[in-house]
Amino acid sequence: MCGKFYPPFPIKIENRLSLKENPPEILIIFSYTYGQEIRAAIRELFRDSEMSPMILTQEEFFDVSKNFP
């Protein structure tokens, strides 16, 4: 495998330009410390785009009391 990876995950770490070129339907940010800042930066990246992923922080992802589409 070429590129950067976090063991044991076989998913390649990509830059934000790659994220914009091929956005997922849902993006989960796993950072307690910088989650809101990362979300703001990604929303800014997709500001003029028609294809924007649903962005969740890990707090939202693990909050089972919320219902997401």
N, CA, C and O atoms as CSV, one atom per row, in Angstrom:
chain,resi,resn,atom,element,x,y,z
A,1,MET,N,N,0.838,-1.182,0.000
A,1,MET,CA,C,0.000,0.000,0.000
A,1,MET,C,C,0.883,1.246,0.000
A,1,MET,O,O,1.869,1.316,0.734
A,2,CYS,N,N,0.537,2.194,-0.799
A,2,CYS,CA,C,1.264,3.452,-0.859
A,2,CYS,C,C,0.444,4.536,-0.171
A,2,CYS,O,O,-0.780,4.434,-0.091
A,3,GLY,N,N,1.109,5.565,0.322
A,3,GLY,CA,C,0.418,6.664,0.973
A,3,GLY,C,C,0.472,6.522,2.482
A,3,GLY,O,O,1.185,5.666,3.007
A,4,LYS,N,N,-0.286,7.366,3.183
A,4,LYS,CA,C,-0.312,7.340,4.641
A,4,LYS,C,C,-1.543,6.597,5.130
A,4,LYS,O,O,-2.633,6.734,4.574
A,5,PHE,N,N,-1.349,5.801,6.188
A,5,PHE,CA,C,-2.415,5.018,6.785
A,5,PHE,C,C,-2.242,5.037,8.299
A,5,PHE,O,O,-1.125,5.154,8.801
A,6,TYR,N,N,-3.347,4.922,9.019
A,6,TYR,CA,C,-3.292,4.730,10.464
A,6,TYR,C,C,-3.532,3.249,10.739
A,6,TYR,O,O,-4.611,2.730,10.451
A,7,PRO,N,N,-2.535,2.571,11.291
A,7,PRO,CA,C,-2.753,1.157,11.600
A,7,PRO,C,C,-3.882,1.023,12.615
A,7,PRO,O,O,-3.954,1.867,13.509
A,8,PRO,N,N,-4.731,0.073,12.553
A,8,PRO,CA,C,-4.803,-1.046,11.596
A,8,PRO,C,C,-5.765,-0.773,10.447
A,8,PRO,O,O,-6.229,-1.720,9.811
A,9,PHE,N,N,-6.080,0.482,10.158
A,9,PHE,CA,C,-7.071,0.812,9.137
A,9,PHE,C,C,-6.449,0.830,7.743
A,9,PHE,O,O,-5.442,1.506,7.531
A,10,PRO,N,N,-7.030,0.098,6.790
A,10,PRO,CA,C,-6.484,0.064,5.438
A,10,PRO,C,C,-6.975,1.214,4.559
A,10,PRO,O,O,-6.758,1.203,3.347
A,11,ILE,N,N,-7.633,2.206,5.161
A,11,ILE,CA,C,-8.174,3.325,4.394
A,11,ILE,C,C,-7.126,4.431,4.307
A,11,ILE,O,O,-6.610,4.887,5.328
A,12,LYS,N,N,-6.819,4.855,3.101
A,12,LYS,CA,C,-5.802,5.866,2.869
A,12,LYS,C,C,-6.218,7.223,3.424
A,12,LYS,O,O,-7.379,7.614,3.305
A,13,ILE,N,N,-5.286,7.933,4.024
A,13,ILE,CA,C,-5.518,9.295,4.490
A,13,ILE,C,C,-5.363,10.215,3.285
A,13,ILE,O,O,-4.327,10.207,2.621
A,14,GLU,N,N,-6.383,10.998,3.009
A,14,GLU,CA,C,-6.362,11.871,1.843
A,14,GLU,C,C,-6.448,13.337,2.256
A,14,GLU,O,O,-6.839,13.651,3.380
A,15,ASN,N,N,-6.083,14.223,1.346
A,15,ASN,CA,C,-6.137,15.651,1.642
A,15,ASN,C,C,-7.533,16.207,1.358
A,15,ASN,O,O,-8.394,15.499,0.838
A,16,ARG,N,N,-7.748,17.460,1.696
A,16,ARG,CA,C,-9.080,18.063,1.546
A,16,ARG,C,C,-9.504,18.219,0.093
A,16,ARG,O,O,-10.693,18.147,-0.215
A,17,LEU,N,N,-8.558,18.430,-0.790
A,17,LEU,CA,C,-8.903,18.539,-2.210
A,17,LEU,C,C,-9.494,17.221,-2.702
A,17,LEU,O,O,-10.475,17.222,-3.446
A,18,SER,N,N,-8.908,16.106,-2.296
A,18,SER,CA,C,-9.450,14.795,-2.666
A,18,SER,C,C,-10.835,14.601,-2.072
A,18,SER,O,O,-11.709,14.005,-2.702
A,19,LEU,N,N,-11.036,15.101,-0.866
A,19,LEU,CA,C,-12.346,15.017,-0.222
A,19,LEU,C,C,-13.394,15.775,-1.035
A,19,LEU,O,O,-14.515,15.299,-1.210
A,20,LYS,N,N,-13.029,16.937,-1.523
A,20,LYS,CA,C,-13.972,17.739,-2.311
A,20,LYS,C,C,-14.245,17.105,-3.670
A,20,LYS,O,O,-15.370,17.165,-4.164
A,21,GLU,N,N,-13.231,16.499,-4.277
A,21,GLU,CA,C,-13.399,15.878,-5.590
A,21,GLU,C,C,-14.266,14.621,-5.530
A,21,GLU,O,O,-14.963,14.295,-6.491
A,22,ASN,N,N,-14.219,13.921,-4.399
A,22,ASN,CA,C,-14.978,12.680,-4.267
A,22,ASN,C,C,-15.583,12.620,-2.861
A,22,ASN,O,O,-15.133,11.828,-2.033
A,23,PRO,N,N,-16.603,13.451,-2.580
A,23,PRO,CA,C,-17.137,13.536,-1.214
A,23,PRO,C,C,-17.961,12.309,-0.823
A,23,PRO,O,O,-18.682,11.742,-1.644
A,24,PRO,N,N,-17.843,11.911,0.438
A,24,PRO,CA,C,-18.702,10.823,0.926
A,24,PRO,C,C,-20.089,11.368,1.238
A,24,PRO,O,O,-20.288,12.583,1.247
A,25,GLU,N,N,-21.048,10.486,1.493
A,25,GLU,CA,C,-22.374,10.944,1.901
A,25,GLU,C,C,-22.334,11.471,3.332
A,25,GLU,O,O,-22.971,12.473,3.656
A,26,ILE,N,N,-21.576,10.781,4.185
A,26,ILE,CA,C,-21.456,11.168,5.590
A,26,ILE,C,C,-19.979,11.208,5.960
A,26,ILE,O,O,-19.212,10.311,5.611
A,27,LEU,N,N,-19.594,12.265,6.671
A,27,LEU,CA,C,-18.225,12.423,7.141
A,27,LEU,C,C,-18.264,12.543,8.657
A,27,LEU,O,O,-18.930,13.428,9.194
A,28,ILE,N,N,-17.551,11.653,9.355
A,28,ILE,CA,C,-17.519,11.680,10.812
A,28,ILE,C,C,-16.147,12.154,11.255
A,28,ILE,O,O,-15.126,11.592,10.861
A,29,ILE,N,N,-16.134,13.191,12.075
A,29,ILE,CA,C,-14.884,13.769,12.575
A,29,ILE,C,C,-14.630,13.216,13.966
A,29,ILE,O,O,-15.407,13.462,14.889
A,30,PHE,N,N,-13.548,12.473,14.117
A,30,PHE,CA,C,-13.199,11.883,15.397
A,30,PHE,C,C,-12.114,12.703,16.072
A,30,PHE,O,O,-10.947,12.310,16.093
A,31,SER,N,N,-12.499,13.827,16.614
A,31,SER,CA,C,-11.589,14.684,17.369
A,31,SER,C,C,-12.397,15.455,18.399
A,31,SER,O,O,-13.211,16.308,18.048
A,32,TYR,N,N,-12.170,15.150,19.681
A,32,TYR,CA,C,-12.834,15.920,20.732
A,32,TYR,C,C,-12.296,17.346,20.770
A,32,TYR,O,O,-13.048,18.301,20.968
A,33,THR,N,N,-10.990,17.477,20.579
A,33,THR,CA,C,-10.342,18.778,20.733
A,33,THR,C,C,-10.633,19.730,19.585
A,33,THR,O,O,-10.939,20.899,19.819
A,34,TYR,N,N,-10.544,19.254,18.348
A,34,TYR,CA,C,-10.647,20.134,17.184
A,34,TYR,C,C,-11.844,19.834,16.289
A,34,TYR,O,O,-11.893,20.312,15.156
A,35,GLY,N,N,-12.799,19.064,16.763
A,35,GLY,CA,C,-13.934,18.658,15.930
A,35,GLY,C,C,-14.700,19.813,15.313
A,35,GLY,O,O,-14.992,19.796,14.117
A,36,GLN,N,N,-15.029,20.814,16.113
A,36,GLN,CA,C,-15.807,21.952,15.593
A,36,GLN,C,C,-14.992,22.774,14.589
A,36,GLN,O,O,-15.535,23.254,13.593
A,37,GLU,N,N,-13.689,22.938,14.850
A,37,GLU,CA,C,-12.838,23.687,13.917
A,37,GLU,C,C,-12.687,22.949,12.597
A,37,GLU,O,O,-12.712,23.561,11.530
A,38,ILE,N,N,-12.529,21.624,12.671
A,38,ILE,CA,C,-12.411,20.824,11.443
A,38,ILE,C,C,-13.716,20.886,10.654
A,38,ILE,O,O,-13.700,21.026,9.431
A,39,ARG,N,N,-14.848,20.782,11.357
A,39,ARG,CA,C,-16.147,20.872,10.686
A,39,ARG,C,C,-16.301,22.218,9.980
A,39,ARG,O,O,-16.755,22.266,8.837
A,40,ALA,N,N,-15.932,23.304,10.644
A,40,ALA,CA,C,-16.045,24.635,10.038
A,40,ALA,C,C,-15.180,24.741,8.781
A,40,ALA,O,O,-15.601,25.312,7.775
A,41,ALA,N,N,-13.972,24.188,8.847
A,41,ALA,CA,C,-13.076,24.242,7.686
A,41,ALA,C,C,-13.634,23.420,6.523
A,41,ALA,O,O,-13.522,23.829,5.367
A,42,ILE,N,N,-14.228,22.277,6.819
A,42,ILE,CA,C,-14.791,21.442,5.751
A,42,ILE,C,C,-16.046,22.083,5.169
A,42,ILE,O,O,-16.266,22.030,3.958
A,43,ARG,N,N,-16.865,22.682,6.018
A,43,ARG,CA,C,-18.044,23.402,5.491
A,43,ARG,C,C,-17.612,24.538,4.569
A,43,ARG,O,O,-18.239,24.782,3.538
A,44,GLU,N,N,-16.556,25.219,4.939
A,44,GLU,CA,C,-16.027,26.298,4.092
A,44,GLU,C,C,-15.539,25.730,2.758
A,44,GLU,O,O,-15.741,26.337,1.706
A,45,LEU,N,N,-14.901,24.572,2.807
A,45,LEU,CA,C,-14.409,23.918,1.589
A,45,LEU,C,C,-15.564,23.620,0.630
A,45,LEU,O,O,-15.408,23.740,-0.585
A,46,PHE,N,N,-16.717,23.232,1.169
A,46,PHE,CA,C,-17.875,22.866,0.357
A,46,PHE,C,C,-18.869,24.013,0.181
A,46,PHE,O,O,-19.964,23.801,-0.340
A,47,ARG,N,N,-18.512,25.204,0.599
A,47,ARG,CA,C,-19.429,26.354,0.559
A,47,ARG,C,C,-20.051,26.572,-0.813
A,47,ARG,O,O,-21.253,26.822,-0.906
A,48,ASP,N,N,-19.269,26.484,-1.868
A,48,ASP,CA,C,-19.760,26.738,-3.222
A,48,ASP,C,C,-20.044,25.451,-3.994
A,48,ASP,O,O,-20.202,25.476,-5.215
A,49,SER,N,N,-20.107,24.348,-3.292
A,49,SER,CA,C,-20.278,23.056,-3.946
A,49,SER,C,C,-21.714,22.559,-3.821
A,49,SER,O,O,-22.399,22.827,-2.835
A,50,GLU,N,N,-22.151,21.831,-4.840
A,50,GLU,CA,C,-23.481,21.227,-4.796
A,50,GLU,C,C,-23.457,19.908,-4.023
A,50,GLU,O,O,-24.491,19.454,-3.534
A,51,MET,N,N,-22.295,19.306,-3.917
A,51,MET,CA,C,-22.149,18.006,-3.261
A,51,MET,C,C,-21.445,18.186,-1.920
A,51,MET,O,O,-20.215,18.218,-1.865
A,52,SER,N,N,-22.203,18.302,-0.855
A,52,SER,CA,C,-21.640,18.475,0.479
A,52,SER,C,C,-22.056,17.298,1.357
A,52,SER,O,O,-23.238,16.960,1.411
A,53,PRO,N,N,-21.102,16.668,2.047
A,53,PRO,CA,C,-21.470,15.541,2.898
A,53,PRO,C,C,-22.151,16.001,4.191
A,53,PRO,O,O,-21.979,17.140,4.624
A,54,MET,N,N,-22.919,15.107,4.793
A,54,MET,CA,C,-23.406,15.350,6.147
A,54,MET,C,C,-22.175,15.223,7.056
A,54,MET,O,O,-21.457,14.225,6.993
A,55,ILE,N,N,-21.938,16.215,7.885
A,55,ILE,CA,C,-20.750,16.217,8.734
A,55,ILE,C,C,-21.171,16.052,10.184
A,55,ILE,O,O,-21.932,16.860,10.716
A,56,LEU,N,N,-20.673,15.006,10.816
A,56,LEU,CA,C,-20.965,14.732,12.211
A,56,LEU,C,C,-19.676,14.722,13.026
A,56,LEU,O,O,-18.640,14.255,12.552
A,57,THR,N,N,-19.740,15.231,14.241
A,57,THR,CA,C,-18.613,15.063,15.159
A,57,THR,C,C,-18.831,13.744,15.891
A,57,THR,O,O,-19.921,13.175,15.838
A,58,GLN,N,N,-17.808,13.264,16.565
A,58,GLN,CA,C,-17.961,11.978,17.253
A,58,GLN,C,C,-18.992,12.059,18.371
A,58,GLN,O,O,-19.642,11.062,18.686
A,59,GLU,N,N,-19.148,13.223,18.968
A,59,GLU,CA,C,-20.174,13.379,19.994
A,59,GLU,C,C,-21.563,13.141,19.393
A,59,GLU,O,O,-22.396,12.461,19.993
A,60,GLU,N,N,-21.803,13.699,18.216
A,60,GLU,CA,C,-23.089,13.520,17.535
A,60,GLU,C,C,-23.261,12.081,17.060
A,60,GLU,O,O,-24.352,11.517,17.143
A,61,PHE,N,N,-22.187,11.500,16.568
A,61,PHE,CA,C,-22.243,10.136,16.055
A,61,PHE,C,C,-22.631,9.144,17.151
A,61,PHE,O,O,-23.409,8.220,16.914
A,62,PHE,N,N,-22.087,9.343,18.346
A,62,PHE,CA,C,-22.351,8.413,19.438
A,62,PHE,C,C,-23.538,8.817,20.302
A,62,PHE,O,O,-23.860,8.116,21.261
A,63,ASP,N,N,-24.195,9.924,19.990
A,63,ASP,CA,C,-25.378,10.354,20.733
A,63,ASP,C,C,-26.591,9.628,20.167
A,63,ASP,O,O,-27.163,10.051,19.163
A,64,VAL,N,N,-26.973,8.551,20.806
A,64,VAL,CA,C,-28.059,7.724,20.283
A,64,VAL,C,C,-29.435,8.378,20.451
A,64,VAL,O,O,-30.423,7.875,19.917
A,65,SER,N,N,-29.507,9.484,21.181
A,65,SER,CA,C,-30.798,10.142,21.353
A,65,SER,C,C,-31.192,10.975,20.142
A,65,SER,O,O,-32.348,11.380,20.023
A,66,LYS,N,N,-30.238,11.240,19.231
A,66,LYS,CA,C,-30.534,12.029,18.032
A,66,LYS,C,C,-30.919,11.102,16.890
A,66,LYS,O,O,-30.430,9.976,16.792
A,67,ASN,N,N,-31.778,11.579,16.052
A,67,ASN,CA,C,-32.167,10.840,14.861
A,67,ASN,C,C,-31.660,11.588,13.632
A,67,ASN,O,O,-32.070,12.719,13.373
A,68,PHE,N,N,-30.775,10.958,12.885
A,68,PHE,CA,C,-30.243,11.553,11.665
A,68,PHE,C,C,-30.856,10.858,10.477
A,68,PHE,O,O,-31.178,9.672,10.545
A,69,PRO,N,N,-31.023,11.590,9.375
A,69,PRO,CA,C,-31.625,10.959,8.187
A,69,PRO,C,C,-30.758,9.864,7.629
A,69,PRO,O,O,-31.120,9.237,6.633
